Structures are given as structure tokens and as C-alpha cells.
């Protein structure tokens, strides 16, 4: 896959200043009819890509092209297309060829993180709307170039922070902004899962590498060259060459609601610690905790895939009220800033709705209306910035500070 140079700090600032100008200077794109169906291509045909494509097909849109560096993944997704009673899509092994597919309207990008930037930039140059899976970037520097490319092309891009399409979180925003809640002073989010008995990203026992049907060099792309490693291929999220581990993969969701509900953009500082305590083949930590200073409130995020007793959730603590969220079930608001006892009833509760279907629906609707989607390219960059800062802290052993005006790490 073709490489692209990372912008310097100076070009990062120039990009931020130029973003508004290029957005207004780009040619207008006509809105589509409400009933018009989109021709969609999928780049990266793994489980997440299949899930998002299925949602688009359920809305009546067409899967016309699939791309992956492994043939077996293409065949698996093609079965899902057949189940949706659609024609067999065209297969590609090179995303650049897929972008040339006739009548293609939009693409879903669900590759490993280290390919997101180059593919999204290429999609913008090809004038295709896009859904790019979270985390948006592999490093902080990539965000500026991606923002510039999207706004220059004037395309609709949804970043896969699907929490941002959840009406239950929107209700949380209203609650925390209310005078009844008081002042938000602390946000706590967590995601715990037990993968000790079964790691869903472990290489299948019957897997056999065949270089004729799996292009390892294309998988590596701009990453350091290595001999084929089944662990790196199947478990790429846990290697620094390709991703940022749990902090970026899961933080893309949990830190999204921290910033959104907290009413802020980016933190002032971050510190993190943790380690590899269980899964010895991981490079990134399997247990990690991050702490951020958002200026108006503090936040911490705990994530580990060794013990799932705590599930997935969030807490927002105000001077008058407390908001507790079970991200898989319901959200409860308590009219207290004291200890919540077992017999205390919440003053309000509401259900958590499935977010991915809502997020995909919002994307395709915005592709047709030409409005900004719920999770814009700028939002995706701001959210994952906090996670990248925490990873920098973990890897350097230092507290990391962010200068929002200069848009750069300013020291530790």
C-alpha cells in the first residue's frame, strides 16, 4: 500500500488554519433523493466491516465491491451479501482499484488502524463519501492531514464513534448541563471483559498461512517489515506497529462520552499506567488506567480484558446529582452527591439503545442530505487525541501535557 508522509507540527497548524477556507472553497455536492440507494464498497472485510455493511444493506443500500488482502475474508462477507439477496459484489485485493469501481458512491473503511489515513485520503481524492472505523488515527499527527483531505474534498465522512449516535447519551448531556446536576467535577468510565478462557482475536487452530491468498506485505503497508506472524495478523490491535491497544481501541468510545457529556474538547494533560499481566504475546498493555485533566473536571478510564466483573459503564459526578451508566443496559440519575444506598431509587432512568444501527443510518442519511454526520472527522480526531496522549504517557513513563492553541505536546 502506498505511503504518505506525516505532517510536521508547522503543517499541523497550517492545516488547522486552512481547514475552514478549503471547506468553503470546495465544489458543492448535490443532495440525493430520500429514496435513492447508494452503491457501497467495503475496504477491510473483517467482522466489524461485515457488521457495518450489513446495517447499510438492511437500509436498502447495495454492496457492490469488497476489498481485502485475504481471500477468505472476501468470501465470508460475500455470504452476508448473498443472504441480503443482493448480487455478488466485485472482489479487489487493492483498495485503490476498488476506488475506481464504476458507479461507486461511498466506502466503509474497516482496516487495521495503521491504514486508516492513507485509505481515507485516497477516498477523498477519489471523491467518495466514507465511513471510517474508530480509532480514527494511529498517531496524533495523522489527524490534521485527514481533516484537510475531507474538508478539501467536501465529502461526508462518519467516524465510527457510534456512541455519538446514541440518544441515551444525548439525554445525559442535557442532564449534566442542567442546574439540578450542579457542577461536574469527575467522570469515570470503564470497560472490562474476560478473554482469559477465549481470545476472539487469537489465530484459529485450523488457520494455515498461504502467501498466494493472503498478502502479508500489503497488510504491513508502512509498518516495519517482518516475516509473517499469525499473532500479529489476527491480533494486530495489540501491537504498536499497527494500533494503540486497549487505550485507543476502547477509549475511542469511552473518551467520546467523557468529552461529549462533559462539554469539552481536549484535555490539558494525561497520565497512564498499566502493563501486560496476562496475555504475554501482547505488546500493548492488557490492563491500563488513564487519568486526564479536562480543565473543568477530571476523568479516568480503566480498561482490561482479563476480568469482566465490572462490565462496561460510566459515572458522572456533580455537586448535586450523580449519573451512573451501564453501557449495556440502562442509565440512572440519582438526586444526591452522597453515597448511593441499595434502597435509594433513581429520580430518572432510561434504556441504552443499540448504537451501531443508528450510527450507520445517520451516515447514509447524511450522504444523501450532504449534512454533517454525528461523528465528524474533527470530532473523531479530538476524541482519539486524548487516548494518544495517555499512550504517550504509558510509553514514556511521564505526565503528558497538550497545548490546545499550538496543537502539540508541549513537554512533561
Secondary structure, DSSP 8 states (H G I E B T S, - for coil): --------HHHHHHHHHHHHHHHHHS-------TT---EEEEES-SHHHHHHHHHHHHTT-EEEEEE-SBHHHHHHHHHHHHHTT----EEESSHHHHTT-TT--EEEE-S-GGGHHHHHHHHHHTT-EEEE-SS--SSTTHHHHHHHHHHHHT--EEES-GGGG-HHHHHHHHHHHSGGG--EEEEEEEEE---SS--TTS--TT----TTTB-HHHHHTTS------HHHHHTGGGSTTT--HHHHHTHHHHHHHHHHHHT-SS-SEEEEEEE-SS-TT-SS-SEEEEEEE-SSSEEEEEEESS--TT-EEEEEEESS-EEEEETTSEEEEES-SS---TT---SEEEE---HHHHHHHHHHHHHHH----SS-HHHHHHHHHHHHHHHHHHHHTS-EEEETTTTEEEE-
